[in-house]
Amino acid sequence: MSLYYHKVQYYETDMMQIVHHSNYIRWFEEARTDMLDKIGFPYAKLEEDGILIPVLSAEAEYKKVCKFGETVCIETTVAGYSGVKLRLNYKIWDETRSEVRTVGSSSHCFVDSSFRPISPRRCYASLDEALRGTVE
């Protein structure tokens, strides 16, 4: 599990003074990138090594609104990793982690710079090992 904190910006809100629903998916990406940093595989380094991790699907279920000025905590867990596909779960909490605001997930695959599917298990053993070590 990885924790990432995000301060809600004014531009992320809508006319109702709440965070627009599209921003939660962006926050999932911020948290996912942070998680990769924490396990030693910054996304920039993966791209430099010719590995891309496109999103296959993303979903969010909104429990309670987030508002400008609040800080939220995004909990990211690796729900599954097959050596070819990666599935992540997210929980967005208030800053103190006492109230869940949003839950969601995303699934990903691994491709090379030509967008051909690859298997980290075969071509990037250290990434494969790190991801296997984070599956909950």
N, C-alpha and C positions, 0 to 999 in steps of 0.2 A: 504494500500500500504506500502511496505517495500523497503528501499533502501540499497543496499550492494555494497561496492566498492572493486574492484579487480585490482591489478597491474599485467599486463601481463608479464609472465616470459619467458625467452629465450627458455626453453624446450617446451613451448606451441606452438612455431612457426615451420613452415615447410621450405623447401628449397626456397620458394618464399618470405621468411622473413615475412610471415603473420601468424596469429593464425590458426592452423589446425582446420578444422570444428568440429572435435569431442570434442574439448575443450569447446565449447559453452554449450553443454549439461552438462558437468561437472560444469561449472559456474552456470547453472540453479540449480544444486544440492546444491552448496555452498550458493546461495541466498535463496533457500528453507529452508535449515537448519538454516540460520541466521534469517529468518522470524519466524520460530518456536521458536527460542531462544527469539526473541523480544516479542512474545505473551505469553511467560512464559512456553513453553513446549519444552525444549531442547530435541533433538532426543535421546540422551543417557538416559534421564529420561524416555522417552516413551518406549524405549527398556527394560529398567529396570522394567517398569510396564507391560511388555509383549505385547506391541503394536508396530507393524511394519507397515510401510507405503510404500509398493512396488510401483514401477512405472508401470503403465499399458501402457502408450504411452508417447512419447516425440517427439516434432518436432521443427524445427528451420528454419527460413527464413533469409538468409543473405543479408543485405542491403549494407553494406560497411565494408571493412576489419578492423581488429584491428591488431596492431603491437606491437612488443617487446618494453617494457618500458612505454607504455601508461597505464593509469589507466582508467578503465571503471566503469560505474555505472549500476548496474543491479536492475531494478525496478520489484518487484514481487507483483502481485495482485491475490487475490482469486477470480477467475472468477465464480466458482460455488462450492457449497457444499451441498450434499443431505442428509447428515447424514451417508452415506455409501461410497460415492465417493467424491473425491476432485479434482477440476480442477484449475490449476494455469496458469496465463499468465506472460510472461517475456518480458521486453524491455531492451536491452543492449544499453546504451548510451555512448558517450564520457564522460569524467569526468565532464564537465560543463553542461551536459544534453542539449546540443544544437543540437546534431546530433544522430539520431538512427542508430545503427550499425546492430543490429539483433533483431528480434522478434520471440517469440516462446511460446510453451505451454507444459504442462505435465498433465497427469491425473494419479490418484492414488486411491488405495483402502486401507482399513485397515484390517489387519489380526493379529491373535495371534501368539505366538511363534511356533505353529504347522501349521501355514499358513492357518488356517481356517478363513474365513471372519468374521469380527465383525463389530458392529455398535457403534461408539463412543457415539451416542445418548443414547444407552442403557447401555453401560459399562464404559463410561468415560465422564460423563456429563460436567465436567469443560472444557475438550478439545472441546467437541461439542459446548459449549457456546462460547468459544474463536473463533473458526472457523466461526461460524455463524455471529459473530460480525465483521468479516473482509471481508465478501463477498461484492464485489463492483458491 
